Amino acid sequence: MKYIQVDYSGPLNGTVRIPGSKNSSLALLAAACLADDIVTLNGIPRIEDIRMITAISQDIGLSMEQNGGQVVLDPRWIHSAVIDPSKAAGFRASYYFAGALLSKFGSVTIGFPGGDDFVSRPIDQHFKAFQALGAEVKLFDDHFVVEAAELKGADIYFDTITSGATINAMLAAVRANGRTVLRNAAVDPEVVDTAVLLNRLGARIYGAGTPQIRIEGVPYLQGGTHAVIPDRLIAGAFLMAAGIHGGQVTVQDVIPEHLDACLSKLEEIGMHIERGEQHVTALGTGSLRATRVRTGMYPNFATDLQQPMTALLLQARGKSIITDRVFPKRFAHVPQLRRLGAQIELRRESAFIRGGVPLQGGWVHASDVRAGISLVLAGLAAEGSTYITGVEHVERGYEDAIANFRDIGASLSMRELDACGMADRMSMRT
């Protein structure tokens, strides 16, 4: 079994080039299924979630070739709209294949989405959109089926703001007959990125990036080329790393506007931020102030940055509070941070953090992508060595986290735990 060893590190300094957005890439790869010719996507990260999509593409006949960050997809040979439930359960965004394949096949069978499970993320708003467009949704134990003899444009109001359902509704509506209007739509950059690709292929989507999106259905989509936006969530985590011991970290190939909420909060706690056209530099002052953070849908502070922010605020003297109402159960990292000596109290959807308490290295487990990075940041501040299991979760979202952190001076290494070592570790935990 693999684990990451993190050793106490001093101020982190250096530059990290930010890859293409994982969340956007997953939507774009599914969106390519709607086209009637070859689609080329640039900047796609080489991560585990993308490899899962490759396995699905082989099953359904979608030709998918990745060379570095470029992926060439040929949807003309898709022959099936049945997604293996075991493969769909491997990552959350598998549900995008429902919206992307429905108009072509009239029926899609797909397993319930997996990935990071913050007490079973609801997909009821996805089903609501499909039903409004004229589809029938049938639920089974490990999969669901969406069927529609014909998709017709509709007026859809989302009961809650949801990026995933907004994207899925766009995918289904692009080739529906007539006009579709999405109200209370998510305004995330990943929603806009998906709309930009689809419009390049011949779709007619207006208003993406606002709470109301209008889609005029078209009968077909051509091929085309598109570059994925940078991963704002990875960028935010590396900028936070500069605050652990007062270092200076620059993230390149980013869109600074996508990070506004994160950057404002980092400045609020005492870090200095310099913005460029395609880069951001964060300078830690060595002294952080406690604060209060409330997550929300974009453009508010991202729930995906809540976990690394928790690790950073452990270095801020005083009492900080992080409230996450987007995913109130997204605090599986807290018990692990406590194993390192962190003093954090959970009350409903809030974490009360007593900062400035020394941390000690130890064994911890990453339950999801962002929790893994939170534990890495905490390990960099802890005396001694920290050992992180659950490496597969980090690999789902980061192409090479070890190399990236080493580039800015962090002491990290990937190691293998043999059977004897695993037994010793289990005895220590009990």
JOFEN-V94626 format. One record per residue. N is the residue number from 0. RES is the residue in one small letter. PHI is phi in radians with two decimals (* if undefined). OMEGA is omega in degrees with one decimal (999 if undefined). D_CENTER is the distance of its C-alpha to the mean C-alpha in whole Angstrom. Layout:
n;res;phi;omega;d_center
N;RES;PHI;OMEGA;D_CENTER
N;RES;PHI;OMEGA;D_CENTER
This chain:
n;res;phi;omega;d_center
0;m;*;179.7;24
1;k;-1.44;171.0;22
2;y;-2.60;178.1;22
3;i;-1.80;173.4;21
4;q;-1.73;179.7;24
5;v;-2.06;178.5;23
6;d;-1.88;178.5;26
7;y;-0.86;-178.6;27
8;s;-2.25;177.2;27
9;g;-1.39;179.3;28
10;p;-0.98;179.6;27
11;l;-1.62;-178.3;24
12;n;-2.44;177.1;25
13;g;2.63;-175.0;24
14;t;-2.22;177.4;22
15;v;-2.21;173.4;18
16;r;-1.49;-173.8;17
17;i;-1.56;-179.8;14
18;p;-1.34;176.0;13
19;g;-1.15;-176.2;11
20;s;-1.12;175.4;8
21;k;-1.08;-175.7;6
22;n;-1.11;178.4;5
23;s;-1.25;-178.2;8
24;s;-1.03;-178.4;10
25;l;-1.10;177.6;9
26;a;-1.26;-177.4;11
27;l;-1.15;-179.9;14
28;l;-1.12;176.4;15
29;a;-1.21;-179.2;16
30;a;-1.04;-179.7;17
31;a;-1.06;178.7;19
32;c;-1.11;-178.7;21
33;l;-1.30;-174.0;23
34;a;-1.31;177.1;25
35;d;-1.95;177.7;28
36;d;-2.71;-173.1;28
37;i;-1.22;178.0;26
38;v;-2.08;177.8;23
39;t;-1.98;179.9;22
40;l;-2.02;179.8;18
41;n;-1.89;177.6;18
42;g;1.55;179.6;15
43;i;-1.29;-178.5;13
44;p;-1.26;178.0;12
45;r;-1.63;-176.3;14
46;i;-2.22;-174.6;12
47;e;-1.09;179.6;12
48;d;-1.04;179.0;10
49;i;-1.20;176.9;12
50;r;-1.13;176.2;15
51;m;-1.16;177.2;15
52;i;-1.13;177.2;15
53;t;-1.03;178.7;18
54;a;-1.13;177.7;20
55;i;-1.14;-178.5;19
56;s;-1.07;178.5;21
57;q;-1.13;-179.4;24
58;d;-1.21;-172.9;25
59;i;-1.69;178.1;25
60;g;1.66;177.3;26
61;l;-1.41;177.2;24
62;s;-1.28;-175.4;25
63;m;-2.47;-179.9;22
64;e;-2.14;179.9;23
65;q;-1.95;176.5;20
66;n;-2.26;-173.1;22
67;g;1.16;179.9;20
68;g;-1.58;-178.5;18
69;q;-1.75;176.6;20
70;v;-2.14;177.7;19
71;v;-1.91;-177.4;22
72;l;-2.07;175.9;22
73;d;-2.09;-177.1;25
74;p;-1.48;-173.7;25
75;r;-1.22;-176.1;29
76;w;-1.89;177.1;29
77;i;-1.13;-177.1;27
78;h;-2.12;-176.4;29
79;s;-2.54;174.8;27
80;a;-2.12;177.2;25
81;v;-1.90;-179.0;25
82;i;-1.74;179.7;22
83;d;-0.95;-179.1;22
84;p;-0.95;-178.7;21
85;s;-1.17;178.2;21
86;k;-1.43;177.1;18
87;a;-1.11;-178.1;16
88;a;-1.25;-177.1;16
89;g;-1.37;179.9;14
90;f;-2.73;-171.2;11
91;r;-1.13;-170.6;9
92;a;-1.36;176.4;10
93;s;-1.03;-178.0;13
94;y;-1.14;178.5;14
95;y;-1.12;179.4;14
96;f;-1.16;177.2;17
97;a;-1.13;179.8;19
98;g;-1.17;-175.1;19
99;a;-1.33;-174.9;20
100;l;-1.74;-171.5;23
101;l;-1.09;-176.2;24
102;s;-1.19;-178.5;27
103;k;-1.43;-171.8;28
104;f;-1.95;178.8;29
105;g;1.36;178.4;29
106;s;-2.67;179.1;28
107;v;-2.25;175.2;24
108;t;-2.00;-173.8;24
109;i;-2.65;177.3;21
110;g;-1.25;177.8;20
111;f;-1.13;-175.4;18
112;p;-1.16;178.3;14
113;g;-2.07;-177.1;13
114;g;1.46;178.9;10
115;d;-1.23;-176.3;9
116;d;-1.86;177.5;12
117;f;-1.72;-174.9;13
118;v;1.05;172.8;16
119;s;0.91;178.8;16
120;r;-1.00;-178.3;13
121;p;-1.28;176.0;16
122;i;-2.16;-178.5;16
123;d;-1.10;-179.7;20
124;q;-1.23;173.6;19
125;h;-1.11;-179.7;18
126;f;-1.09;178.9;21
127;k;-1.04;-179.8;23
128;a;-1.15;179.1;22
129;f;-1.05;-179.1;23
130;q;-1.14;178.3;27
131;a;-1.11;179.9;27
132;l;-1.45;175.0;27
133;g;1.85;-178.5;30
134;a;-1.64;173.9;28
135;e;-1.91;-179.3;29
136;v;-1.95;178.0;26
137;k;-2.05;-177.1;28
138;l;-1.83;176.7;26
139;f;-2.20;-174.4;27
140;d;-1.04;-175.5;26
141;d;-2.10;-179.7;23
142;h;-2.74;173.6;23
143;f;-2.34;-179.7;23
144;v;-2.16;175.6;25
145;v;-2.03;-176.6;25
146;e;-2.26;177.2;29
147;a;-2.73;175.1;30
148;a;-1.15;178.3;33
149;e;-2.72;175.6;32
150;l;-1.68;-180.0;29
151;k;-2.14;179.8;31
152;g;-0.95;-176.1;29
153;a;-2.65;174.4;29
154;d;-1.71;-173.2;28
155;i;-2.10;175.9;25
156;y;-1.97;179.1;24
157;f;-1.39;-179.3;21
158;d;-1.23;176.2;22
159;t;-2.49;-179.1;19
160;i;-1.28;-176.5;16
161;t;-2.50;-179.4;14
162;s;-1.14;-177.6;11
163;g;-1.06;-178.9;11
164;a;-1.22;177.0;15
165;t;-1.08;179.4;16
166;i;-1.13;-178.0;14
167;n;-1.11;177.7;16
168;a;-1.14;176.2;19
169;m;-1.07;-179.1;19
170;l;-1.04;-178.3;19
171;a;-1.23;-174.0;22
172;a;-1.46;-174.3;24
173;v;-0.99;-178.8;24
174;r;-1.95;174.1;27
175;a;-1.38;177.2;28
176;n;-1.39;175.8;32
177;g;1.66;-173.9;32
178;r;-1.73;173.1;30
179;t;-2.09;176.2;27
180;v;-2.11;176.7;26
181;l;-1.80;-178.9;23
182;r;-1.94;-173.2;23
183;n;1.04;-178.5;21
184;a;-1.35;174.8;18
185;a;-1.23;-177.7;15
186;v;-1.97;-176.8;15
187;d;-1.01;175.6;12
188;p;-1.00;179.7;12
189;e;-1.20;174.0;10
190;v;-1.14;179.6;13
191;v;-1.10;-178.8;15
192;d;-1.05;178.5;14
193;t;-1.13;178.7;15
194;a;-1.13;179.4;18
195;v;-1.09;177.1;19
196;l;-1.04;-176.8;19
197;l;-1.05;178.1;21
198;n;-1.16;176.5;23
199;r;-1.16;179.2;24
200;l;-1.53;177.4;25
201;g;1.98;176.6;27
202;a;-1.24;178.6;25
203;r;-2.19;-178.7;27
204;i;-2.02;-177.0;24
205;y;-2.22;173.8;25
206;g;1.61;177.3;23
207;a;-1.05;-173.6;19
208;g;1.74;174.2;18
209;t;-2.15;-178.7;21
210;p;-1.22;178.9;21
211;q;-2.24;-178.4;23
212;i;-2.06;178.0;23
213;r;-1.95;-179.8;26
214;i;-2.19;174.0;25
215;e;-1.70;-175.3;29
216;g;-1.09;177.8;29
217;v;-2.20;-176.6;30
218;p;-1.37;-178.6;32
219;y;-2.72;175.5;30
220;l;-2.24;178.1;27
221;q;-1.53;174.2;28
222;g;-1.46;179.3;26
223;g;2.99;-177.9;25
224;t;-2.21;-177.3;23
225;h;-2.65;176.1;20
226;a;-1.92;-177.9;18
227;v;-1.22;177.7;14
228;i;-1.23;178.1;13
229;p;-1.18;-178.7;12
230;d;-1.45;-177.8;8
231;r;-1.15;-176.9;9
232;l;-1.33;174.2;7
233;i;-1.13;179.6;9
234;a;-1.04;-179.1;12
235;g;-1.07;-179.1;12
236;a;-1.14;179.5;12
237;f;-1.23;175.6;15
238;l;-1.13;176.9;17
239;m;-1.10;-179.5;17
240;a;-1.03;179.6;18
241;a;-1.14;-177.3;21
242;g;-1.53;-175.5;22
243;i;-1.05;180.0;23
244;h;-2.34;176.8;26
245;g;1.37;179.0;27
246;g;-1.74;178.9;26
247;q;-2.43;-177.6;25
248;v;-2.18;176.6;22
249;t;-1.97;172.6;21
250;v;-1.87;-178.4;18
251;q;-1.90;-179.3;19
252;d;1.09;178.7;18
253;v;-2.15;171.3;16
254;i;-1.91;-172.6;16
255;p;-0.93;-178.4;18
256;e;-1.07;179.3;18
257;h;-1.22;-175.9;14
258;l;-1.90;-171.8;14
259;d;-0.92;-176.8;17
260;a;-1.13;178.8;17
261;c;-1.11;-177.9;15
262;l;-1.12;178.6;18
263;s;-1.09;-179.9;21
264;k;-1.21;177.9;20
265;l;-1.14;176.2;20
266;e;-1.15;-179.2;24
267;e;-1.09;-178.1;25
268;i;-1.55;172.1;25
269;g;1.99;176.7;27
270;m;-1.55;178.4;25
271;h;-1.78;-176.3;26
272;i;-2.10;174.4;24
273;e;-2.07;-178.1;25
274;r;-1.80;171.9;23
275;g;-2.07;180.0;24
276;e;-1.20;-178.2;24
277;q;-2.33;177.8;21
278;h;-2.60;174.7;20
279;v;-2.41;176.0;20
280;t;-2.03;176.2;22
281;a;-1.98;178.8;22
282;l;-2.07;176.0;25
283;g;-1.43;-178.3;26
284;t;-1.57;-177.6;29
285;g;1.55;179.0;29
286;s;-2.44;-177.8;30
287;l;-1.87;178.5;27
288;r;-1.76;175.1;28
289;a;-1.16;-178.4;26
290;t;-2.71;173.9;25
291;r;-2.13;-179.1;23
292;v;-2.14;173.7;19
293;r;-2.14;179.0;18
294;t;-1.39;177.5;15
295;g;-2.88;176.0;15
296;m;-1.20;179.8;13
297;y;-0.88;16.0;13
298;p;-1.64;177.9;15
299;n;-1.32;-178.4;15
300;f;-1.09;-171.3;14
301;a;-1.24;175.1;10
302;t;-1.04;179.9;10
303;d;-1.19;178.4;7
304;l;-1.73;-179.9;10
305;q;-1.07;-175.4;12
306;q;-1.21;175.0;13
307;p;-1.10;177.4;13
308;m;-1.13;176.3;16
309;t;-1.04;179.3;17
310;a;-1.10;179.7;18
311;l;-1.13;-177.2;20
312;l;-1.24;172.1;22
313;l;-1.13;179.2;23
314;q;-1.64;-179.1;25
315;a;-1.70;-178.8;26
316;r;-1.11;-179.3;30
317;g;1.92;-175.1;30
318;k;-1.90;175.2;28
319;s;-1.91;178.2;25
320;i;-2.29;174.0;23
321;i;-2.03;179.4;19
322;t;-2.01;-179.0;19
323;d;-2.12;178.4;16
324;r;-1.69;174.8;17
325;v;-1.30;174.0;14
326;f;-2.28;-174.3;13
327;p;-1.05;-179.7;17
328;k;-1.68;-175.4;16
329;r;-1.49;-178.1;13
330;f;-2.28;179.6;16
331;a;-1.14;178.9;17
332;h;-1.31;-174.8;16
333;v;-1.12;177.3;19
334;p;-1.02;178.8;22
335;q;-1.23;176.8;21
336;l;-1.13;176.9;21
337;r;-1.10;178.0;25
338;r;-1.09;177.9;26
339;l;-1.61;178.4;26
340;g;1.84;179.9;28
341;a;-1.14;177.3;26
342;q;-1.86;-177.3;27
343;i;-2.32;176.9;25
344;e;-1.97;178.1;26
345;l;-1.74;173.6;24
346;r;-2.38;-178.7;25
347;r;0.94;-175.3;23
348;e;-1.68;-176.5;20
349;s;-2.21;173.4;21
350;a;-1.97;178.4;21
351;f;-1.78;-170.2;25
352;i;-1.91;171.2;24
353;r;-1.71;-175.6;28
354;g;-1.49;178.1;27
355;g;1.48;179.3;29
356;v;-1.55;-178.6;30
357;p;-1.03;177.9;30
358;l;-1.85;177.3;28
359;q;-2.14;-179.1;29
360;g;-1.08;179.8;27
361;g;3.11;178.9;27
362;w;-1.56;177.9;25
363;v;-2.44;-177.3;22
364;h;-2.24;177.1;19
365;a;-1.54;-178.8;15
366;s;-1.66;177.0;14
367;d;-2.80;-173.7;10
368;v;-1.00;-173.6;8
369;r;-1.24;175.7;8
370;a;-1.09;178.9;12
371;g;-1.05;179.8;13
372;i;-1.21;175.3;12
373;s;-1.02;-179.1;14
374;l;-1.22;175.3;17
375;v;-1.09;-179.3;17
376;l;-1.09;178.4;18
377;a;-1.12;179.5;20
378;g;-1.10;178.6;22
379;l;-1.15;-179.2;23
380;a;-1.64;-174.1;25
381;a;-1.45;174.3;26
382;e;-1.20;179.9;30
383;g;1.44;-176.1;30
384;s;-1.98;175.6;28
385;t;-2.02;-176.6;25
386;y;-2.08;-173.4;24
387;i;-1.96;172.5;20
388;t;-1.67;-174.2;20
389;g;1.35;-176.6;17
390;v;-1.02;-178.0;16
391;e;-1.02;178.8;15
392;h;-1.22;177.1;11
393;v;-1.12;-178.6;11
394;e;-1.20;176.2;12
395;r;-1.14;-173.4;9
396;g;-2.06;-177.3;7
397;y;-2.12;-179.0;10
398;e;-1.16;178.0;13
399;d;-2.73;-177.1;16
400;a;-1.08;-178.6;15
401;i;-1.04;-178.7;18
402;a;-1.11;-179.4;20
403;n;-1.08;179.8;18
404;f;-1.22;176.3;19
405;r;-1.12;-179.5;22
406;d;-1.05;179.5;23
407;i;-1.85;171.6;23
408;g;1.67;-179.9;25
409;a;-1.38;178.4;23
410;s;-1.72;-179.7;25
411;l;-2.30;173.8;23
412;s;-2.70;175.5;24
413;m;-1.67;-176.6;23
414;r;-2.32;178.2;25
415;e;-1.96;178.5;27
416;l;-1.83;179.8;28
417;d;-1.42;-175.6;31
418;a;-1.06;-179.8;32
419;c;-1.16;179.3;35
420;g;-1.13;178.6;32
421;m;-1.14;179.1;30
422;a;-1.12;178.8;33
423;d;-1.10;-179.5;34
424;r;-1.14;179.7;31
425;m;-1.11;178.7;31
426;s;-1.18;177.6;34
427;m;-1.17;-177.1;33
428;r;-1.26;-179.4;31
429;t;-1.56;999;34
